[in-house]
Amino acid sequence: MSGIDAYRKNAVATQTPGQLIVMLYEGAIRFLHQATAAIQAGDHKEKARLIGKAADIINELNCSLDVEAGGEVARNLRSLYNFCLRHLHQAVLTSDAQMVSDVIACLSELNEGWKAIAT
C-alpha cells in the first residue's frame, strides 16, 4: 500500500458517520460536475461512466437508510434518492445536462444539511 493509499484509508476510517455521508455527497456531486463537462464535450462514454459512479453512491446512501428507525425523514430521503436516480437514468439516455444539474442541486442541499449536523 502506498503512502497516499494509507492516508486515504486513514482519512475515511477516522470520520464520524455524518462526516462520511458528507464525503459521499461531495463525491457524487464531483462526479456529476465532471459528467456535465463530458455532456458538453459530447463524450457519451465518459458521461455514462461518471453518472454511473454518482448513481452508485446514491444507491449506497439509499440502501443504508433504515426506514423503520428513521421514520419520515428516512422515507423522505428515499424519495429524494429515487428522484435523483430516475433523473440520472434519463440524463444518461438523453444527455440532458439540466437533469444532471437538478440532481447536483438536490444533493448540494442535502449535503449542506449534513454538514451542519456533522460539524
N, C-alpha and C positions, 0 to 999 in steps of 0.2 A: 504494500500500500504506500503510495507516495505521500509526501507531506501535505499536499493540497487535499488529497482524498481523506486523510486522517483529520485535517482541520474541518472539512465539510461534515464528516460524520460526527465529530465532537460538537460542532455548531448546532446540528439538529438534535443530538442526544441531550443537550443541556437546556433545551427550550421547554417552556410550560406548554400545556395543551393549547391554550389560547394563542400563544406565540406561533405554534406550529400551524394553526389554522390561518393566521395572518400570512405566514410564509407560503402556504398552499395557494391562497388567493393571489398573492403577488406573483407567484409562478404562473398561474393561469392567465392573469392579466398581461404579463410579459409575453407569453406565447401568443396571445390574441393580438397584441400590438404588432408583433412580428408577422402574424398571419395577415393582418390588414396591409402591411407593406408588401407581402407576397401577392395578395389580390391585386394591388395597384401595379405590380410589376408583371402581372399575368403569369405568375409561376404557380400553376394549379397543383403540382405535386407537393411543393413546399407548403402551400396554403393548407392542403388536406393534412399533411403531417403535423403542422403546428396546431391546427384546430383540434386534431385528434389528441395531442398532448394535453391541451386545455380541457377537453372533454373528459379525458382520463382522470384529471384532478377533480373535476366537478362530480364525476361518478363516485370517486372515492369519498368525497365530502358527503354526498347523498347517501351512500351505503353506510356511512358511520353514524348517521342520525339514529337516535333511539326515540322513536315516536311516542312510545308509552311513557318514558321518563320525561321527555322534553315537551310533551303535550302540544299545545297550539303553536308554540314557537318552532318546534321541530317540524310540524305539519306545514307551516308557512315556508320554512326553509326548503323543505322537499318540493313544494310547489314552485318556488323560485329556481331551484336547481333544475327541475324538469323543464321549465320555461327556457332556461339557458341552453339545455341540451337540445331541445327542439329547434331553437334558433340556430345553434351551431350546425346541426344537421342540415338545415335549409341553406345555411351560408356555404357549406361545402358544395352543395348541389348547384347553387345559383351564383356563387362568387359575389355575394351581396355584402359589401363592406359595412353597410349600415346595420345589418343584423349582428355582425361581429361587434360593432360599436355599442349596440344596445346591451349586449352581454357584458362588455367591458364596464359600462355604466352601472349595471346591476351588481357585478362583482365588486366594483370600486366602492359602492355604497355599503355593501355588506362588510367589506374589508375595513372601512372607517369605523364601523360599529365594533368589530372585533378588536381593532387597535385600541379603542377606548376601554374595552373590557380587559385586554391583556396587559395594559401598562399600569 
